[in-house]
Amino acid sequence: MAGKDRILILGPTGAIGRHIVWASAKAGNPTFVLIRDTPGRITNVRLVEAANPETKQELIHSFKTSGVTIIQGDIDDYETLLNAIKQVDVVICAVGKMSLDDQVKIIKAVKQAGNVKRFFPSEFGLDVDRHDATEPFREVLGEKAKIRRMIEAEGIPYTYLCCHAFTGYFLRNLAQIDAIVPPRDKVFILGDGNVKGAFVTEADVGTYTIEAANDPRALNKAVHIRLPANYLTFNEIISLWENKIGKTLEKTYVSEEQVLKKIKESSFPNNYLLALYHSQQIKGDAVYEIDPSKDLEASEAYPHVKYSTVDEFLNQFV
């Protein structure tokens, strides 16, 4: 571990946070996590695997066996948070969307501590400065953008991690509302199905996050995870699935007008999910040019990382 930055992960028991913890420990970074004594808020059961205290305790045990330092505390306890931050070089926040406002306290503590080389705010999705999302998803992106502006105004060194669509969230059911597995008969496709989207496994998000944390080139830049084998249209993904099951699905293409109408008529979480799908499948919010002055493309910056492909991910459902 000599020479490796000390990394603190906040929100370590969530669906993304845990993978960042494991990747950090595997990379040899002295790794710290801040965990409250009581079970944390479960804000999205579809994303969070540790949905009960027993599972959470097993997860914490896995952290300990990986050599992770457990700090008992809570983001809401400012003194505990500040003391935890004073022990590390890099702070990575992976709290859920219901806790985004907690980052105001984290920014204050990072500024007061004065020792942090890099802060990663909780984004792990679209580039919040490059999108054409609709409500209610747009509001969340706006909250994340406000956190970016606050970080920049305070002069805190940062890295923004833009990883777009998690395979475990979008492709476990091929983005079919209310389905739990990929369909084998018919499928609904938003738009014409020809818009490129970027997909990545949650485990690979952890790996690329730590690659960026250990990379001085990522200082004050956004790192974009758009992996060549996973930069696919929805029609291409459906074709991969059809080849695996040896069957052609009945396809229904849903126009943007119909999708927007359905979003307005639906309640949470369906309206939020549809807005997410609309952003990627219709608006193409993963399609943009890289600006070398402020961006890094992960696949180019870290070609040594062997990532999981969408094709491989779908094998588990055959």
Secondary structure, DSSP 4 states (H G I P E B T S, - for coil): -TTPPPEEEESTTSTTHHHHHHHHHHHT--EEEEE-SSPPP---TTT-S--SHHHHHHHHHHHHHTTPEEEE--TTSHHHHHHHHTT-SEEEE---GGGGGGHHHHHHHHHHH---SEEE-S--SS-TTS----TTHHHHHHHHHHHHHHHHHTT--BEEEE--EEHHHHTTTTT-TT-SS--SSEEEEETTS-SEEEEE-HHHHHHHHHHHHT-GGGTTEEEE---GGGEEEHHHHHHHHHHHHT-PPEEEEE-HHHHHHHHHHPPTTHHHHHHHHIIIIIS-TT-----TTTEEEHHHH-TT--PPPHHHHHGGG-
